[in-house]
Amino acid sequence: MEITVDSLETPALTKAQLSELLFEQIGLNKRESKDMVDAFFELVSQSLVEGNDVKITGFGNFQIRTKSPRPGRNPRTGEAIPIAARRVVTFHASQKLKEQIQSGSGLSSPQV
């Protein structure tokens, strides 16, 4: 099933808009739509917090990367400050998504 976004009021696609699309185009009620979107993002978030990568076929991979501590500096004062070790999330788009972006196939009606 193809889901298209005809027009977006903001340049970003929000969780509320995703819920609305599920309601309008798939026929779930509004509460089910909101719960489904929230459950999806909670599952992705929890997997990342646990240190697991999240792979979504045809879209991309979310990966946890551990950054080592390093020296930094305050750009305003030039003062040297240490930057602590931390874990960050990185996203790598799939080849299919990259091709869609390059061809412009998603410009007028992005597919969700």
Secondary structure, DSSP 8 states (H G I E B T S, - for coil): ---B----SSSS--HHHHHHHIIIII---HHHHHHHHHHHHHHHHHHHHTT--EEETTTEEEEEEEE--EEEE-TTT--EEEE--EEEEEEEE-HHHHHHHHHTTTSSS-B-
